[in-house]
Amino acid sequence: MNTADVIVIGGGIHGCSTALHCRLRGLSVVVVEKDHVARHASGVNAGGVRRLNRHPAEIPLAMASAALWQRIEDLVHDDCGYRQTGQIRVAEGEPGLAAIAARRRLVEGLGYSHEQWIGPEELFELVPAISRHCLGALWTADDGHADPTRTTRAFARQAAALGAEFLTPCRAGMPRRAGGGWQVPTDRGTFSGAQVVNCAGAWGGAVAAALGEPVPIEPIAPMMLVTARMAPFVDPVVASFDRMISFKQSPNGSVVIGGGWRSRAEPDANRAHVEFGELHRLIGTTLDLFPVMRGARIVRSWAGIEGAMPDAIPVIGPSMTAPGVIHAFGFSAHGFQLGPIGGAIVADLVESGATSLPIEPFSIARFAGQAWREAS
Ligand SMILES: Cc1cc2nc3c(=O)[nH]c(=O)nc-3n(C[C@H](O)[C@H](O)[C@H](O)COP(=O)(O)OP(=O)(O)OC[C@H]3O[C@@H](n4cnc5c(N)ncnc54)[C@H](O)[C@@H]3O)c2cc1C
């Protein structure tokens, strides 16, 4: 029988970060990944490292994660392509301005100051290439972006260097109770451990359901576009309050464009589809916001499979039905920035059953019975 203190299901950024933080606390860890590390959302995302415009419940976690991003090289011995270019969310019309006003009231009311209003002059100075119809923006100067595959692999590499075992490709079956702990059947035999961590991303709902706590997770497939290299013209990551877009230029000059446009995900078949009709609308927004993009050559588009929760925040915390199981899944298309702290939170829970960060809003208990429907 193979044993470990902690068995992690899923080798995305949350599973790899969990493995690293557990090893840093001296716990033995096995990560079971059905494909390969960073194969899914964690390796194909837009790389946005953003606190700007987070759900209020996520802000404390995003702040703590930002502190880890600042020292990412110390943590994983790789700079992960992390650049603090800032992130900007523009208003293009009156609805956008109203959204900014409401957002400022909310964030300032919570006592945060990381989201700053900038008027048109400052915006055009920061992003000279942006269309002059923009009316202003919210700006978080020390947000940025990183290379998603490189980051996720760096977490896995450092966890492995410290002794975590990675089984890939290796599918985990559903955990079952054994004595005071858990057994997880896998393609490479059964593993037993005191604790199991469900970091299975869009597949995390299947693990929760098998433990008797189904959740309304929706597999989604956000789409991305990338262009051929262009001369540098934009530094910060740019989004809009009025339309769905996220826009950044990579250090190599290619422009990476997304913003939450969804296509069809087939998690059972490991497939996500690209719908070119929808991408055509994204291209329209791109040209409106960045006239310099006229004539740019799109070289690739893709979609990744992600788990979305109805309230757009993840499930993080202990199982309500299965003592010794911890969930961390359903990051609803913005879990990359939370990766570094997500693993630390899970390691806290594994080690002591508690964490100093406020994770109550992420409890799986919110989906018990009909309560979530009434609350939403
Ligand atoms: C196109 C796109 C753009 C995005 N842009 C951003 C962004 O800019 N900023 C941001 O913060 N977030 C972004 N996100 C969201 C972010 O990528 C995810 O929230 C995050 O990567 C989730 O990490 P994870 O480890 O929970 O899931 P995943 O990366 O999906 O990892 C879960 C892993 O579990 C494995 N698994 C599942 N079931 C089993 C099983 N039974 N046995 C073994 N292994 C199993 C899967 O194979 C998978 O590798 C984006 C997502 C997409 C798709």
The ligand as an SDF file (V2000), in Angstrom:
LIG
                    3D

 53 58  0  0  0  0  0  0  0  0999 V2000
   -8.9120   30.7380  -21.1250 C   0  0  0  0  0  0  0  0  0  0  0  0
   -8.8050   31.0280  -19.6450 C   0  0  0  0  0  0  0  0  0  0  0  0
   -8.3290   32.2720  -19.2200 C   0  0  0  0  0  0  0  0  0  0  0  0
   -8.1790   32.5400  -17.8490 C   0  0  0  0  0  0  0  0  0  0  0  0
   -7.5710   33.6990  -17.4600 N   0  0  0  0  0  0  0  0  0  0  0  0
   -7.2710   33.9000  -16.1540 C   0  0  0  0  0  0  0  0  0  0  0  0
   -6.5400   35.0450  -15.7560 C   0  0  0  0  0  0  0  0  0  0  0  0
   -6.1160   35.8480  -16.5700 O   0  0  0  0  0  0  0  0  0  0  0  0
   -6.2830   35.2230  -14.4220 N   0  0  0  0  0  0  0  0  0  0  0  0
   -6.7320   34.3280  -13.4830 C   0  0  0  0  0  0  0  0  0  0  0  0
   -6.4920   34.5610  -12.2820 O   0  0  0  0  0  0  0  0  0  0  0  0
   -7.3830   33.2070  -13.8430 N   0  0  0  0  0  0  0  0  0  0  0  0
   -7.6620   32.9640  -15.1490 C   0  0  0  0  0  0  0  0  0  0  0  0
   -8.3260   31.8430  -15.5410 N   0  0  0  0  0  0  0  0  0  0  0  0
   -8.7520   30.8970  -14.5060 C   0  0  0  0  0  0  0  0  0  0  0  0
   -7.6260   29.9950  -14.0370 C   0  0  0  0  0  0  0  0  0  0  0  0
   -6.9230   29.4590  -15.1170 O   0  0  0  0  0  0  0  0  0  0  0  0
   -8.2150   28.8570  -13.1840 C   0  0  0  0  0  0  0  0  0  0  0  0
   -9.1110   29.3840  -12.2330 O   0  0  0  0  0  0  0  0  0  0  0  0
   -7.1490   28.0820  -12.4520 C   0  0  0  0  0  0  0  0  0  0  0  0
   -6.1310   27.6860  -13.3340 O   0  0  0  0  0  0  0  0  0  0  0  0
   -7.7640   26.8600  -11.7920 C   0  0  0  0  0  0  0  0  0  0  0  0
   -6.7330   26.0310  -11.3210 O   0  0  0  0  0  0  0  0  0  0  0  0
   -7.0680   24.6050  -10.7600 P   0  0  0  0  0  0  0  0  0  0  0  0
   -5.8030   24.0310  -10.2870 O   0  0  0  0  0  0  0  0  0  0  0  0
   -8.2170   24.7320   -9.8030 O   0  0  0  0  0  0  0  0  0  0  0  0
   -7.7050   23.8100  -12.0220 O   0  0  0  0  0  0  0  0  0  0  0  0
   -7.0530   23.0930  -13.2940 P   0  0  0  0  0  0  0  0  0  0  0  0
   -5.9260   23.8500  -13.8450 O   0  0  0  0  0  0  0  0  0  0  0  0
   -8.1870   22.7780  -14.1940 O   0  0  0  0  0  0  0  0  0  0  0  0
   -6.4870   21.7530  -12.6890 O   0  0  0  0  0  0  0  0  0  0  0  0
   -7.3170   20.6970  -12.2730 C   0  0  0  0  0  0  0  0  0  0  0  0
   -6.6310   19.4180  -12.6730 C   0  0  0  0  0  0  0  0  0  0  0  0
   -7.3030   18.3130  -12.0720 O   0  0  0  0  0  0  0  0  0  0  0  0
   -7.1410   17.2040  -12.9330 C   0  0  0  0  0  0  0  0  0  0  0  0
   -8.1240   16.1930  -12.5760 N   0  0  0  0  0  0  0  0  0  0  0  0
   -9.4580   16.3180  -12.5710 C   0  0  0  0  0  0  0  0  0  0  0  0
  -10.0490   15.1790  -12.1790 N   0  0  0  0  0  0  0  0  0  0  0  0
   -9.0530   14.2990  -11.9270 C   0  0  0  0  0  0  0  0  0  0  0  0
   -9.0220   12.9320  -11.5080 C   0  0  0  0  0  0  0  0  0  0  0  0
  -10.1440   12.2510  -11.2430 N   0  0  0  0  0  0  0  0  0  0  0  0
   -7.8270   12.3360  -11.3640 N   0  0  0  0  0  0  0  0  0  0  0  0
   -6.6750   13.0080  -11.5960 C   0  0  0  0  0  0  0  0  0  0  0  0
   -6.6500   14.2870  -12.0210 N   0  0  0  0  0  0  0  0  0  0  0  0
   -7.8290   14.9460  -12.1750 C   0  0  0  0  0  0  0  0  0  0  0  0
   -7.3410   17.8100  -14.3100 C   0  0  0  0  0  0  0  0  0  0  0  0
   -6.7970   17.0000  -15.3410 O   0  0  0  0  0  0  0  0  0  0  0  0
   -6.6530   19.1600  -14.1730 C   0  0  0  0  0  0  0  0  0  0  0  0
   -5.3250   19.1420  -14.6700 O   0  0  0  0  0  0  0  0  0  0  0  0
   -8.5510   31.5540  -16.8940 C   0  0  0  0  0  0  0  0  0  0  0  0
   -9.0530   30.3200  -17.3170 C   0  0  0  0  0  0  0  0  0  0  0  0
   -9.1660   30.0490  -18.6730 C   0  0  0  0  0  0  0  0  0  0  0  0
   -9.6680   28.6890  -19.1140 C   0  0  0  0  0  0  0  0  0  0  0  0
  1  2  1  0
  2  3  1  0
  2 52  2  0
  3  4  2  0
  4  5  1  0
  4 50  1  0
  5  6  2  0
  6  7  1  0
  6 13  1  0
  7  8  2  0
  7  9  1  0
  9 10  1  0
 10 11  2  0
 10 12  1  0
 12 13  2  0
 13 14  1  0
 14 15  1  0
 14 50  1  0
 15 16  1  0
 16 17  1  0
 16 18  1  0
 18 19  1  0
 18 20  1  0
 20 21  1  0
 20 22  1  0
 22 23  1  0
 23 24  1  0
 24 25  2  0
 24 26  1  0
 24 27  1  0
 27 28  1  0
 28 29  2  0
 28 30  1  0
 28 31  1  0
 31 32  1  0
 32 33  1  0
 33 34  1  0
 33 48  1  0
 34 35  1  0
 35 36  1  0
 35 46  1  0
 36 37  1  0
 36 45  1  0
 37 38  2  0
 38 39  1  0
 39 40  1  0
 39 45  2  0
 40 41  1  0
 40 42  2  0
 42 43  1  0
 43 44  2  0
 44 45  1  0
 46 47  1  0
 46 48  1  0
 48 49  1  0
 50 51  2  0
 51 52  1  0
 52 53  1  0
M  END
$$$$
